[in-house]
Amino acid sequence: LVSVHVAKGDTAWLPCRHPRHPDDTVSLVLWYRDHASKPFLSYDARTPKDIDYGHVRNYGAINDKDTMNTVHRGKSTSTSGRMALGEGGTSLLVRETRIVDEAEYRCRVHFRRHPTW
């Protein structure tokens, strides 16, 4: 568990702690808030056509938006809300933080060949 503190209105960076596999790639990243069973944000690159590109899906649990954008892996990826995936596609950025953002966030990372973390 990592504790992150920021001032209201700042951008919070929440790292997703997972093992690094130089011989493997991330195929799916899921972000959950508190004890929710459904993710509020995901990065999906599981299909063969998405070898270089993936989809970020914001499920609207935080900012009431439902968007899907195509993003290039390894670049800064974002959705059209305050929540975004950071450089590398696994860390979570929360822009313009508010008191309602205070929560426990957890990530789940699926790799193409290695076990899920």
DSSP file (Angstrom, degrees, kcal/mol; ACC not computed):
  #  RESIDUE AA STRUCTURE BP1 BP2  ACC     N-H-->O    O-->H-N    N-H-->O    O-->H-N    TCO  KAPPA ALPHA  PHI   PSI    X-CA   Y-CA   Z-CA
    1    1 A L              0   0    0      0, 0.0     2,-0.5     0, 0.0   105,-0.1   0.000 360.0 360.0 360.0 130.4    0.0    0.0    0.0
    2    2 A V        -     0   0    0     13,-0.1     2,-0.5     2,-0.0     0, 0.0  -0.956 360.0-144.0-115.4 129.3    1.4    3.4   -1.0
    3    3 A S        -     0   0    0     -2,-0.5     2,-0.5     2,-0.0     0, 0.0  -0.820  17.0-170.8 -94.8 127.7    0.1    6.6    0.6
    4    4 A V        -     0   0    0     -2,-0.5     2,-0.4     2,-0.0     8,-0.0  -0.975   2.4-173.2-121.6 128.2   -0.2    9.6   -1.8
    5    5 A H        +     0   0    0     -2,-0.5     2,-0.3     2,-0.0    -2,-0.0  -0.981  11.3 161.3-123.6 130.8   -0.9   13.1   -0.5
    6    6 A V        -     0   0    0     -2,-0.4     2,-0.2     4,-0.1     6,-0.1  -0.960  39.6-102.1-140.5 159.2   -1.6   16.1   -2.7
    7    7 A A    >   -     0   0    0     -2,-0.3     3,-2.3     1,-0.1    90,-0.2  -0.505  53.4 -84.9 -77.9 151.0   -3.2   19.5   -2.3
    8    8 A K  T 3  S+     0   0    0      1,-0.3    90,-0.2    -2,-0.2    -1,-0.1  -0.315 118.0  23.2 -54.8 132.2   -6.7   20.1   -3.6
    9    9 A G  T 3  S+     0   0    0     88,-2.0    87,-0.5     1,-0.3    -1,-0.3   0.211 100.0 110.6  94.0 -15.4   -6.5   21.1   -7.3
   10   10 A D  S <  S-     0   0    0     -3,-2.3    87,-2.8    86,-0.2     2,-0.5  -0.247  75.3-100.1 -82.2 176.4   -3.1   19.5   -7.9
   11   11 A T        -     0   0    0     85,-0.2     2,-0.4    84,-0.2    84,-0.2  -0.881  32.4-151.9 -99.6 128.3   -2.4   16.4  -10.0
   12   12 A A  E     -A   94   0A   0     82,-2.6    82,-2.6    -2,-0.5     2,-0.5  -0.830   1.4-155.7 -99.4 137.5   -1.9   13.1   -8.1
   13   13 A W  E     -A   93   0A   0     -2,-0.4    80,-0.2    80,-0.2    78,-0.0  -0.966   8.3-169.2-112.9 118.2    0.3   10.3   -9.5
   14   14 A L  E     -A   92   0A   0     78,-3.3    78,-2.8    -2,-0.5     2,-0.1  -0.925  14.8-142.8-110.2 112.3   -0.6    6.9   -8.2
   15   15 A P        -     0   0    0      0, 0.0     2,-0.7     0, 0.0   -13,-0.1  -0.402   4.6-138.7 -73.0 149.6    1.9    4.2   -9.1
   16   16 A C        -     0   0    0     -2,-0.1     2,-0.6    90,-0.1    75,-0.1  -0.927  19.7-147.3-106.5 106.7    0.8    0.7  -10.0
   17   17 A R        +     0   0    0     -2,-0.7    90,-0.1    73,-0.1     0, 0.0  -0.646  39.2 137.1 -80.4 116.8    3.3   -1.6   -8.3
   18   18 A H        -     0   0    0     -2,-0.6    -2,-0.1    90,-0.1    90,-0.0  -0.980  56.8 -86.3-153.5 157.3    3.9   -4.7  -10.4
   19   19 A P        -     0   0    0      0, 0.0     2,-0.5     0, 0.0    98,-0.1  -0.332  40.1-126.6 -66.1 149.6    6.8   -6.9  -11.4
   20   20 A R        -     0   0    0      3,-0.0     3,-0.1    -2,-0.0     0, 0.0  -0.844  20.7-169.9 -97.7 132.5    8.7   -5.8  -14.6
   21   21 A H    >   -     0   0    0     -2,-0.5     3,-2.1     3,-0.2    93,-0.1  -0.898   7.2-168.4-123.1  99.4    9.1   -8.5  -17.2
   22   22 A P  T 3  S+     0   0    0      0, 0.0    -1,-0.1     0, 0.0    -2,-0.0   0.772  90.4  51.3 -59.3 -25.4   11.6   -7.3  -19.9
   23   23 A D  T 3  S+     0   0    0     -3,-0.1     2,-0.3     2,-0.0    -3,-0.0   0.229 110.4  55.9 -95.9  14.4   10.5  -10.3  -22.1
   24   24 A D    <   -     0   0    0     -3,-2.1     2,-0.3    89,-0.1    -3,-0.2  -0.906  67.5-139.2-141.0 165.6    6.8   -9.6  -21.8
   25   25 A T        -     0   0    0     -2,-0.3    87,-2.1    89,-0.0     2,-0.3  -0.925  27.7-105.1-127.6 154.6    4.3   -6.8  -22.4
   26   26 A V  E     +C  111   0B   0     -2,-0.3    85,-0.3    85,-0.2     3,-0.1  -0.601  32.8 176.3 -75.3 132.5    1.3   -5.6  -20.5
   27   27 A S  E     +     0   0B   0     83,-2.9    18,-3.4     1,-0.3     2,-0.3   0.677  66.0  15.4-109.1 -25.3   -2.0   -6.6  -22.1
   28   28 A L  E     -CD 110  44B   0     82,-1.7    82,-3.3    16,-0.2     2,-0.4  -0.967  54.9-171.7-153.8 132.8   -4.6   -5.3  -19.7
   29   29 A V  E     -CD 109  43B   0     14,-2.4    14,-2.3    -2,-0.3     2,-0.4  -0.996  10.1-171.0-125.2 128.8   -4.5   -2.8  -16.8
   30   30 A L  E     -CD 108  42B   0     78,-2.7    78,-2.3    -2,-0.4     2,-0.4  -0.973   5.7-160.5-121.8 133.4   -7.5   -2.4  -14.5
   31   31 A W  E     -CD 107  41B   0     10,-2.7     9,-2.5    -2,-0.4    10,-1.2  -0.957  10.3-172.0-115.0 131.4   -7.9    0.3  -11.8
   32   32 A Y  E     -C  106   0B   0     74,-3.2    74,-2.2    -2,-0.4     2,-0.4  -0.854  14.2-140.7-119.5 153.9  -10.4   -0.1   -9.0
   33   33 A R  E >   -C  105   0B   0      5,-0.4     3,-2.0    -2,-0.3    72,-0.2  -0.964  62.7 -39.8-119.3 133.2  -11.6    2.4   -6.3
   34   34 A D  T 3  S-     0   0    0     70,-3.8    -2,-0.1    -2,-0.4    69,-0.1  -0.273 120.3 -26.5  50.9-128.6  -12.2    1.4   -2.7
   35   35 A H  T 3  S+     0   0    0     70,-0.0    -1,-0.2    -3,-0.0    70,-0.1   0.100  92.9 142.4-105.3  23.2  -13.9   -2.1   -2.6
   36   36 A A    <   -     0   0    0     -3,-2.0     4,-0.1     1,-0.1    -2,-0.0  -0.321  43.9-152.0 -64.4 144.2  -15.6   -1.9   -6.0
   37   37 A S  S    S+     0   0    0      2,-0.1    -1,-0.1    -5,-0.1    -5,-0.0   0.613  80.1  64.0 -91.5 -14.0  -15.7   -5.2   -7.9
   38   38 A K  S    S-     0   0    0     -5,-0.1    -5,-0.4    21,-0.0    -2,-0.1  -0.903  87.9-118.0-111.0 139.5  -15.8   -3.4  -11.3
   39   39 A P        -     0   0    0      0, 0.0    -7,-0.3     0, 0.0     3,-0.1  -0.358   9.6-155.6 -71.6 153.0  -12.9   -1.2  -12.6
   40   40 A F  S    S+     0   0    0     -9,-2.5    19,-2.6     1,-0.3    20,-0.5   0.580  82.2  23.8-100.2 -13.8  -13.4    2.5  -13.2
   41   41 A L  E     +DE  31  58B   0    -10,-1.2   -10,-2.7    17,-0.2     2,-0.3  -0.986  68.5 175.0-150.2 139.1  -10.5    2.7  -15.7
   42   42 A S  E     -DE  30  57B   0     15,-2.2    15,-2.8    -2,-0.3     2,-0.5  -0.988  23.2-150.4-144.7 155.3   -8.8    0.2  -17.9
   43   43 A Y  E     -DE  29  56B   0    -14,-2.3   -14,-2.4    -2,-0.3     2,-0.5  -0.995  22.8-170.9-122.3 121.1   -6.2   -0.1  -20.6
   44   44 A D  E     +DE  28  55B   0     11,-2.9    11,-2.4    -2,-0.5   -16,-0.2  -0.954  26.6 151.2-123.6 118.6   -6.8   -3.0  -23.0
   45   45 A A        +     0   0    0    -18,-3.4   -17,-0.1    -2,-0.5    -1,-0.1  -0.193  36.6 119.3-132.1  40.9   -4.3   -4.2  -25.6
   46   46 A R        +     0   0    0    -19,-0.2   -18,-0.1     3,-0.0    -1,-0.1   0.759  49.4  85.1 -83.2 -25.4   -5.2   -7.9  -25.8
   47   47 A T  S >  S-     0   0    0      1,-0.1     3,-2.1   -20,-0.1    -3,-0.0  -0.484  84.4-118.8 -82.0 150.1   -6.3   -8.2  -29.5
   48   48 A P  G >  S+     0   0    0      0, 0.0     3,-1.1     0, 0.0    -1,-0.1   0.831 113.3  58.4 -55.5 -35.5   -3.7   -8.9  -32.2
   49   49 A K  G 3  S+     0   0    0      1,-0.3     3,-0.4     2,-0.1     4,-0.2   0.668  98.8  63.1 -69.4 -13.6   -4.5   -5.6  -34.0
   50   50 A D  G <   +     0   0    0     -3,-2.1    -1,-0.3     1,-0.2    -3,-0.1  -0.018  61.4 120.0-101.1  30.4   -3.6   -3.7  -30.8
   51   51 A I  S <  S+     0   0    0     -3,-1.1    -1,-0.2     1,-0.2    -2,-0.1   0.924  95.3  17.5 -59.1 -44.4    0.0   -4.8  -30.6
   52   52 A D  S    S+     0   0    0     -3,-0.4    21,-1.8     1,-0.1     2,-0.3   0.607 130.8  49.4-101.0 -15.5    1.1   -1.1  -30.8
   53   53 A Y  E     + F   0  72B   0     -4,-0.2     2,-0.3    19,-0.2    19,-0.2  -0.902  60.1 178.4-125.8 153.2   -2.2    0.5  -29.8
   54   54 A G  E     - F   0  71B   0     17,-1.9    17,-2.0    -2,-0.3     2,-0.5  -0.831  27.0-109.2-139.9 179.3   -4.7   -0.1  -27.0
   55   55 A H  E     -EF  44  70B   0    -11,-2.4   -11,-2.9    -2,-0.3     2,-0.5  -0.959  15.9-153.8-119.0 133.5   -7.9    1.3  -25.7
   56   56 A V  E     -EF  43  69B   0     13,-2.1    13,-1.5    -2,-0.5     2,-0.5  -0.910  15.5-166.1-100.5 128.6   -8.4    3.2  -22.5
   57   57 A R  E     -EF  42  68B   0    -15,-2.8   -15,-2.2    -2,-0.5     2,-0.6  -0.970   9.8-163.3-120.3 124.6  -11.9    2.9  -21.1
   58   58 A N  E     -EF  41  67B   0      9,-2.0     9,-0.9    -2,-0.5   -17,-0.2  -0.937   4.8-161.7-104.8 117.4  -13.2    5.2  -18.4
   59   59 A Y        -     0   0    0    -19,-2.6   -18,-0.1    -2,-0.6     7,-0.1   0.435  35.8-118.7 -85.1   1.2  -16.3    3.6  -16.9
   60   60 A G  S  > S+     0   0    0    -20,-0.5     4,-1.2     7,-0.1     6,-0.1   0.565  73.9 128.7  81.2   8.5  -17.5    6.9  -15.4
   61   61 A A  T  4 S+     0   0    0    -21,-0.3    -1,-0.1     2,-0.1   -20,-0.1   0.754  83.9  28.1 -69.3 -22.0  -17.4    5.8  -11.7
   62   62 A I  T  4 S+     0   0    0    -22,-0.2    -1,-0.1     3,-0.2    38,-0.0   0.850 136.5  17.8-104.5 -49.6  -15.4    9.0  -10.8
   63   63 A N  T  4 S-     0   0    0      2,-0.2    -2,-0.1    20,-0.0     3,-0.1   0.192  94.3-116.0-118.1  17.1  -16.3   11.7  -13.2
   64   64 A D  S  < S+     0   0    0     -4,-1.2     2,-0.3     1,-0.2    -3,-0.1   0.788  74.9 122.3  55.7  32.0  -19.5   10.6  -14.9
   65   65 A K        -     0   0    0      2,-0.1     2,-0.4     0, 0.0    -2,-0.2  -0.914  47.8-158.5-120.1 152.5  -18.0   10.3  -18.3
   66   66 A D        +     0   0    0     -2,-0.3     2,-0.3    -7,-0.1    -7,-0.2  -0.880  31.8 152.8-131.5  98.9  -17.9    7.2  -20.5
   67   67 A T  E     -F   58   0B   0     -9,-0.9    -9,-2.0    -2,-0.4     2,-0.4  -0.889  30.0-163.4-130.4 156.1  -15.1    7.5  -23.1
   68   68 A M  E     +F   57   0B   0     -2,-0.3     2,-0.4   -11,-0.2   -11,-0.2  -0.974  16.3 178.8-138.2 126.2  -12.9    5.2  -25.1
   69   69 A N  E     -F   56   0B   0    -13,-1.5   -13,-2.1    -2,-0.4     2,-0.5  -0.946  28.7-124.2-126.8 146.8   -9.8    6.5  -26.8
   70   70 A T  E     -F   55   0B   0     -2,-0.4     2,-0.3   -15,-0.2   -15,-0.2  -0.781  37.4-178.6 -86.9 132.3   -7.1    4.9  -28.9
   71   71 A V  E     -F   54   0B   0    -17,-2.0   -17,-1.9    -2,-0.5     2,-0.5  -0.946  28.9-116.7-133.4 151.7   -3.7    5.5  -27.4
   72   72 A H  E >   -F   53   0B   0     -2,-0.3     3,-1.8   -19,-0.2   -19,-0.2  -0.767  38.5-112.8 -89.2 128.8   -0.1    4.6  -28.3
   73   73 A R  T 3  S+     0   0    0    -21,-1.8     3,-0.1    -2,-0.5    16,-0.1  -0.330 100.1  22.5 -60.0 136.8    1.6    2.3  -25.8
   74   74 A G  T 3  S+     0   0    0      1,-0.4    -1,-0.2    12,-0.2     2,-0.2   0.239 103.2  99.0  90.5 -13.9    4.5    4.0  -24.0
   75   75 A K  S <  S-     0   0    0     -3,-1.8     2,-0.4    12,-0.1    -1,-0.4  -0.554  93.8 -80.4 -95.4 168.0    3.2    7.6  -24.7
   76   76 A S        -     0   0    0     -2,-0.2     2,-0.4    11,-0.1    -4,-0.2  -0.575  55.2-159.1 -67.7 122.8    1.3    9.6  -22.2
   77   77 A T        +     0   0    0      8,-0.9     2,-0.3    -2,-0.4     8,-0.3  -0.836  14.1 175.5-110.5 143.8   -2.2    8.3  -22.4
   78   78 A S        -     0   0    0     -2,-0.4     2,-0.2     6,-0.2     6,-0.2  -0.976  22.4-145.6-145.5 159.4   -5.3   10.2  -21.4
   79   79 A T        -     0   0    0      4,-0.6   -22,-0.1    -2,-0.3   -11,-0.0  -0.680  42.5 -99.1-112.2 173.0   -9.1   10.1  -21.2
   80   80 A S  S    S+     0   0    0     -2,-0.2     2,-0.2   -22,-0.0     4,-0.1   0.054 100.0  62.1 -87.2  29.8  -11.3   13.0  -21.6
   81   81 A G  S    S-     0   0    0      2,-0.5    -2,-0.2   -16,-0.1    14,-0.0  -0.473 105.8 -80.2-127.3-157.9  -11.9   13.3  -17.8
   82   82 A R  S    S+     0   0    0     -2,-0.2    13,-3.1    12,-0.1     2,-0.4   0.638 106.8  79.0 -85.3 -14.6   -9.8   14.0  -14.8
   83   83 A M  E     +B   94   0A   0     11,-0.2    -4,-0.6     9,-0.0    -2,-0.5  -0.778  58.2 158.0 -97.1 137.8   -8.5   10.4  -14.6
   84   84 A A  E     -B   93   0A   0      9,-2.2     9,-3.4    -2,-0.4     2,-0.4  -0.983  41.3-112.4-151.6 158.7   -5.8    9.3  -17.0
   85   85 A L  E     -B   92   0A   0     -2,-0.3    -8,-0.9    -8,-0.3     7,-0.2  -0.813  39.3-139.6 -92.4 137.7   -3.1    6.6  -17.4
   86   86 A G    >   -     0   0    0      5,-2.6     3,-2.6    -2,-0.4   -12,-0.2  -0.077  43.6 -42.1 -87.2-172.1    0.4    7.9  -17.1
   87   87 A E  T 3  S+     0   0    0      1,-0.3     4,-0.5     2,-0.1     3,-0.4  -0.240 130.5  23.7 -51.1 130.4    3.6    7.2  -19.0
   88   88 A G  T 3  S-     0   0    0    -13,-0.3    -1,-0.3     1,-0.2   -12,-0.1   0.207 114.0-100.9  92.3 -15.7    4.0    3.5  -19.5
   89   89 A G  S <  S+     0   0    0     -3,-2.6    -1,-0.2   -14,-0.2    -2,-0.1   0.470 104.8  77.3  85.3   2.0    0.2    2.8  -19.2
   90   90 A T        +     0   0    0     -3,-0.4    -2,-0.1    -4,-0.1    -3,-0.1   0.746  69.2  82.0-115.5 -31.7    0.0    1.5  -15.7
   91   91 A S  S    S-     0   0    0     -4,-0.5    -5,-2.6   -75,-0.1     2,-0.5  -0.391  72.6-129.8 -74.2 154.9    0.2    4.5  -13.3
   92   92 A L  E     -AB  14  85A   0    -78,-2.8   -78,-3.3    -7,-0.2     2,-0.5  -0.897  14.9-160.3-109.5 132.0   -2.9    6.5  -12.6
   93   93 A L  E     -AB  13  84A   0     -9,-3.4    -9,-2.2    -2,-0.5     2,-0.6  -0.939   1.3-166.0-109.4 131.5   -3.1   10.3  -12.9
   94   94 A V  E     -AB  12  83A   0    -82,-2.6   -82,-2.6    -2,-0.5     3,-0.4  -0.951  14.7-156.8-116.9 109.5   -5.8   12.2  -11.1
   95   95 A R        +     0   0    0    -13,-3.1   -84,-0.2    -2,-0.6   -85,-0.1  -0.533  68.6   8.3 -86.8 151.8   -6.0   15.8  -12.4
   96   96 A E  S    S-     0   0    0    -87,-0.5    -1,-0.2    -2,-0.2   -85,-0.2   0.921  92.1-141.5  47.4  57.9   -7.5   18.7  -10.4
   97   97 A T        -     0   0    0    -87,-2.8   -88,-2.0    -3,-0.4     2,-0.3  -0.071  21.0-168.1 -55.1 147.5   -7.9   16.6   -7.3
   98   98 A R    >   -     0   0    0    -90,-0.2     3,-1.6   -89,-0.1     4,-0.3  -0.843  38.2-103.7-129.8 165.4  -11.0   17.1   -5.2
   99   99 A I  G >  S+     0   0    0     -2,-0.3     3,-1.8     1,-0.3    -1,-0.1   0.859 119.0  63.0 -59.9 -35.3  -11.9   15.9   -1.7
  100  100 A V  G 3  S+     0   0    0      1,-0.3    -1,-0.3   -38,-0.0    -3,-0.0   0.648  89.9  69.6 -66.9 -12.9  -14.2   13.2   -3.3
  101  101 A D  G <   +     0   0    0     -3,-1.6     2,-0.4     2,-0.0    -1,-0.3   0.634  69.2 112.6 -78.4 -13.1  -11.1   11.6   -4.9
  102  102 A E    <   +     0   0    0     -3,-1.8     2,-0.3    -4,-0.3    -3,-0.0  -0.466  48.5 108.3 -64.6 117.9   -9.9   10.5   -1.4
  103  103 A A  S    S-     0   0    0     -2,-0.4     2,-0.6   -69,-0.1    -2,-0.0  -0.962  74.6 -82.3-171.0 176.1  -10.1    6.7   -1.6
  104  104 A E        -     0   0    0     -2,-0.3   -70,-3.8     2,-0.0     2,-0.4  -0.914  45.4-166.5 -98.9 121.2   -8.1    3.5   -1.8
  105  105 A Y  E     -C   33   0B   0     -2,-0.6     2,-0.4   -72,-0.2   -72,-0.2  -0.867   6.6-177.0-108.6 140.5   -7.1    2.8   -5.4
  106  106 A R  E     -C   32   0B   0    -74,-2.2   -74,-3.2    -2,-0.4     2,-0.3  -0.987   9.4-152.3-137.2 150.2   -5.8   -0.5   -6.6
  107  107 A C  E     -C   31   0B   0     -2,-0.4     2,-0.4   -76,-0.2   -76,-0.2  -0.832   2.8-158.8-118.9 157.6   -4.6   -1.8   -9.9
  108  108 A R  E     -C   30   0B   0    -78,-2.3   -78,-2.7    -2,-0.3     2,-0.5  -0.994  11.5-161.3-135.1 128.7   -4.5   -5.2  -11.6
  109  109 A V  E     -C   29   0B   0     -2,-0.4     8,-3.1   -80,-0.2     2,-0.4  -0.943   3.1-163.9-118.4 128.6   -2.0   -5.9  -14.4
  110  110 A H  E     -C   28   0B   0    -82,-3.3   -83,-2.9    -2,-0.5   -82,-1.7  -0.920   9.7-158.5-108.3 134.5   -2.3   -8.7  -16.9
  111  111 A F  E     -C   26   0B   0      3,-0.6   -85,-0.2    -2,-0.4     5,-0.1  -0.690  25.7-119.8-106.0 162.7    0.7   -9.7  -19.0
  112  112 A R  S    S+     0   0    0    -87,-2.1    -1,-0.1    -2,-0.2   -86,-0.1   0.908 106.5   4.2 -68.2 -41.2    0.7  -11.6  -22.3
  113  113 A R  S    S+     0   0    0    -88,-0.2    -1,-0.1     2,-0.1   -89,-0.1   0.721 117.4  71.6-117.0 -31.8    2.8  -14.5  -20.9
  114  114 A H  S    S-     0   0    0    -89,-0.2    -3,-0.6     1,-0.2     3,-0.1  -0.414  90.8 -82.8 -88.3 164.5    3.4  -14.0  -17.2
  115  115 A P        -     0   0    0      0, 0.0    -1,-0.2     0, 0.0    -2,-0.1  -0.177  52.5 -92.1 -63.0 157.4    0.9  -14.4  -14.4
  116  116 A T              0   0    0      1,-0.1    -6,-0.2    -6,-0.1    -8,-0.0  -0.390 360.0 360.0 -66.1 145.3   -1.5  -11.6  -13.5
  117  117 A W              0   0    0     -8,-3.1    -7,-0.2    -3,-0.1    -1,-0.1   0.345 360.0 360.0-118.2 360.0   -0.3   -9.2  -10.8
